[in-house]
Amino acid sequence: MVDKGSVRGSVKGLDTGSDKGSVESRAGVKQARTETPQKQGWRVALSILMMLAWVAVSVVASQVVVGYLILWIVGAETFQTPVVTTVYSALSYILAMVLVILVPRRVPAKNKNATKDQGANTSSSMRDLLGLRGWPTWTDIGLAPVGFVVQLILAALLVGLFGMLFPWFDVEQAQDVGYNVLNGGVDRIVAFLALVVIAPIAEEIIFRGWLYGKIRRKLSERMSNVAGMILAIFLVSLLFGVIHMQWNVGVNVFAVSVVLCALREITGTIYAGMLVHMLKNGVAFYLLYVAGV
């Protein structure tokens, strides 16, 4: 004989679970409806715009803060010496990397998705995001001279094109690297460290590492793989050119950044890009401060 109380209890339990599931289902559908594809697209675009702005502000603010601090400590004349200029360059890059990479991870997330994204960017996942997984390989080393030649050709084409299209564009404009005259071996060594070692490593971590990794990940959620890659390369390279604040130099480094981003796509890391960047700055250093060209 069936116990009526047990039946009523079972039915009651089923009804409660069904109602609860229905409520959760309806809430999920309602949330999905409010988050339209267009709204999601605008959210991704705003997120990318904030990333670009954050990197730009971090780099400029680091230079201003460190520059004025050192200027206040040592004075204008001492500030212009190669050793102090190198210290200024190193501290500026270190502060910029700290601001770009660490500060966004300390900002509280507003939603669960953002929390998951922040949680994924720890330890090995953060190394993947920055393109610092593992160690440089023979492939990275072999691609460095190839990338160097490709960026030379692309930069020459873009600079020449801009020179033909815009009469005001100064094709012969030289980049201000902060070192006017280097007297002796010590000056050259410290300048070499700043321009050929510190700058390439820091800039690759910031631009082709954190920024490209973040933007590439965001765009992959909304676009095809190829379209997301092209747009990410363009945005990162555009900011990299603008941040140098010189037209000719900006176009030149835009072309360099395109090649460096492509190398990250090929290898999965930024090591090949670092080597190309070092090679490019090393050749320029030799021509400017050793050969006197």
C-alpha positions in Angstrom: 0.0 0.0 0.0 1.4 3.4 -1.0 1.9 6.0 1.7 0.0 9.1 0.7 2.3 11.3 2.8 5.3 10.1 0.9 3.6 10.8 -2.4 2.6 14.3 -1.4 6.1 14.9 -0.1 7.7 13.7 -3.3 5.4 15.7 -5.5 6.0 18.8 -3.3 9.7 18.3 -3.7 9.5 18.0 -7.4 7.2 21.0 -7.8 9.6 23.1 -5.7 12.7 22.1 -7.7 10.8 22.6 -11.0 9.6 26.1 -9.9 13.1 27.0 -8.8 14.6 25.8 -12.0 12.0 27.6 -14.0 12.8 30.9 -12.2 16.5 30.5 -12.7 15.9 29.6 -16.4 13.7 32.6 -16.9 16.2 34.9 -15.2 19.0 33.5 -17.5 16.9 34.1 -20.6 16.0 37.6 -19.4 19.7 38.4 -18.8 20.7 37.0 -22.2 18.0 39.1 -23.9 19.1 42.3 -22.2 22.8 41.7 -23.3 22.3 42.1 -27.0 25.1 41.4 -29.5 25.3 45.1 -30.2 25.7 45.9 -26.5 28.3 43.2 -26.1 30.2 44.7 -29.1 30.2 48.2 -27.6 31.4 46.7 -24.3 34.3 45.0 -26.0 35.1 48.2 -27.9 35.1 50.3 -24.7 37.3 47.7 -23.0 39.8 47.9 -25.8 39.8 51.7 -25.8 40.4 51.7 -22.1 43.4 49.4 -22.5 44.9 51.6 -25.2 44.3 54.7 -23.1 45.7 53.0 -20.0 49.0 52.1 -21.7 49.4 55.5 -23.2 48.7 57.3 -19.9 51.0 54.9 -18.0 54.0 55.4 -20.4 53.7 59.2 -20.5 52.9 59.5 -16.8 56.0 57.4 -15.9 58.3 59.5 -18.0 56.9 62.7 -16.4 57.0 61.6 -12.8 60.4 60.0 -13.0 61.8 62.9 -15.1 60.7 65.6 -12.7 61.8 63.6 -9.7 65.3 63.1 -11.0 65.4 66.7 -12.3 64.5 68.0 -8.9 67.2 65.8 -7.2 70.2 66.3 -9.5 69.4 69.5 -11.5 69.1 70.2 -15.2 72.8 70.0 -16.1 73.4 66.7 -14.4 70.2 65.3 -15.8 71.5 65.6 -19.4 74.5 63.4 -18.7 74.4 59.9 -20.2 74.5 58.0 -16.9 71.6 59.9 -15.4 69.6 59.8 -18.7 70.0 56.0 -18.6 68.8 55.8 -15.0 65.8 57.9 -16.0 65.0 55.7 -18.9 65.3 52.5 -16.8 63.2 53.8 -14.0 60.5 55.1 -16.4 60.2 51.8 -18.1 60.0 49.9 -14.8 57.3 52.2 -13.5 55.4 51.9 -16.8 55.5 48.1 -16.7 54.3 48.1 -13.1 51.4 50.4 -13.9 50.4 48.6 -17.1 50.6 45.0 -15.8 50.0 45.1 -12.1 47.5 48.0 -11.4 44.6 46.6 -13.6 44.9 43.3 -11.7 44.3 45.1 -8.4 41.1 46.8 -9.6 38.0 45.1 -8.2 35.9 43.3 -10.9 32.3 44.5 -11.4 31.0 41.2 -12.8 31.7 37.5 -12.6 33.2 37.4 -16.1 35.7 40.1 -15.3 36.5 38.2 -12.0 37.2 35.0 -14.0 39.3 36.9 -16.5 41.4 38.4 -13.7 41.7 35.0 -12.0 43.0 33.5 -15.2 45.8 36.0 -15.5 47.9 34.6 -12.7 51.3 32.8 -12.7 51.6 30.7 -15.9 48.5 32.3 -17.5 50.0 35.7 -17.1 53.2 34.6 -18.7 51.1 33.3 -21.6 49.3 36.6 -21.8 52.7 38.5 -21.9 54.2 36.1 -24.4 56.9 35.1 -22.0 56.2 31.4 -22.0 59.3 29.2 -21.8 62.6 30.5 -23.0 63.9 31.8 -26.4 64.3 29.1 -29.0 66.5 28.6 -32.0 63.4 29.5 -34.1 63.2 32.9 -32.3 66.8 33.5 -33.0 66.5 32.4 -36.6 63.5 34.6 -37.2 65.2 37.7 -35.8 67.3 38.6 -38.9 64.3 37.8 -41.2 62.1 40.1 -39.2 64.8 42.8 -39.2 64.9 42.8 -43.0 61.1 42.7 -43.4 60.6 45.7 -41.0 63.3 47.6 -42.9 61.5 47.1 -46.2 58.0 47.8 -44.8 59.2 50.9 -43.0 60.9 52.3 -46.1 57.7 51.7 -48.1 55.5 53.4 -45.6 57.8 56.4 -45.0 58.2 56.8 -48.8 54.4 56.6 -49.3 53.8 59.2 -46.6 56.5 61.4 -48.2 54.7 61.3 -51.6 51.2 61.8 -50.2 51.9 64.6 -47.6 54.2 67.5 -48.6 54.6 68.4 -44.9 55.9 65.0 -44.0 59.7 65.2 -43.2 61.2 62.0 -44.5 64.6 62.8 -43.0 63.3 63.5 -39.5 65.6 61.9 -36.8 64.4 60.5 -33.6 65.3 62.2 -30.3 66.7 59.4 -28.1 67.9 61.6 -25.3 71.6 61.3 -26.0 73.2 64.2 -27.8 76.9 63.6 -27.4 78.6 60.5 -25.9 82.1 61.1 -24.7 84.1 58.0 -23.9 83.5 54.3 -23.4 81.5 54.6 -20.2 78.9 56.9 -21.8 78.5 54.6 -24.8 78.1 51.6 -22.5 75.3 53.1 -20.4 73.6 54.5 -23.5 73.8 51.1 -25.2 72.2 49.5 -22.2 69.3 51.9 -22.3 68.7 51.9 -26.0 69.6 48.4 -27.1 68.7 46.3 -24.0 66.3 48.1 -21.6 64.0 49.8 -24.1 63.4 46.8 -26.4 62.6 44.4 -23.4 60.3 46.9 -21.7 58.5 48.0 -24.8 57.9 44.4 -26.0 56.5 43.4 -22.7 54.2 46.4 -22.6 53.0 46.6 -26.2 53.5 43.2 -27.9 53.1 41.5 -24.6 50.3 42.8 -22.3 48.5 45.1 -24.7 48.5 42.8 -27.8 47.7 39.8 -25.6 44.7 41.5 -24.0 43.3 43.0 -27.2 43.8 39.8 -29.2 41.9 37.9 -26.5 39.1 40.4 -26.5 38.7 40.5 -30.2 38.8 36.7 -30.6 35.5 36.6 -28.6 33.7 38.8 -31.2 35.5 38.3 -34.6 37.1 35.7 -36.7 40.7 34.7 -36.0 42.1 36.5 -39.0 40.0 39.7 -38.5 40.8 39.8 -34.8 44.5 39.4 -35.5 44.6 42.2 -38.2 42.7 44.6 -36.0 44.8 43.9 -32.9 48.0 44.4 -34.9 46.8 47.7 -36.3 45.6 49.1 -32.9 48.8 48.1 -31.0 51.0 49.4 -33.8 49.1 52.7 -34.2 49.5 53.4 -30.5 53.1 52.4 -30.6 53.6 54.9 -33.4 51.6 57.7 -31.7 53.4 57.3 -28.4 56.7 58.3 -30.0 55.2 61.7 -30.9 57.2 62.3 -34.1 55.6 61.8 -37.5 58.5 60.1 -39.3 59.5 58.1 -36.3 55.9 57.2 -35.7 55.4 55.8 -39.2 58.7 53.9 -39.0 57.9 52.2 -35.6 54.4 51.5 -36.8 55.9 49.3 -39.5 58.3 47.7 -36.9 55.4 46.9 -34.6 53.4 45.2 -37.4 56.3 42.8 -37.9 56.8 42.3 -34.2 53.1 41.5 -33.7 53.3 39.1 -36.6 56.3 37.4 -35.0 54.3 36.9 -31.8 51.5 35.3 -33.9 54.0 32.9 -35.5 56.0 31.9 -32.4 53.5 32.5 -29.6 56.0 34.5 -27.6 57.6 38.0 -27.8 61.2 36.7 -27.7 61.7 37.0 -31.5 60.3 40.5 -31.4 62.7 41.4 -28.6 65.6 40.2 -30.7 64.4 42.1 -33.8 63.9 45.2 -31.6 67.4 44.9 -30.1 68.9 44.3 -33.5 67.2 47.4 -35.0 68.2 49.6 -32.1 71.7 48.2 -32.1 72.3 49.0 -35.7 70.9 52.5 -35.2 73.2 52.9 -32.2 76.2 51.9 -34.1 75.4 54.2 -37.0 74.7 57.2 -34.7 77.3 56.9 -31.9 80.1 54.7 -33.3 80.2 55.3 -37.1 79.0 58.9 -36.7 76.5 58.6 -39.6 
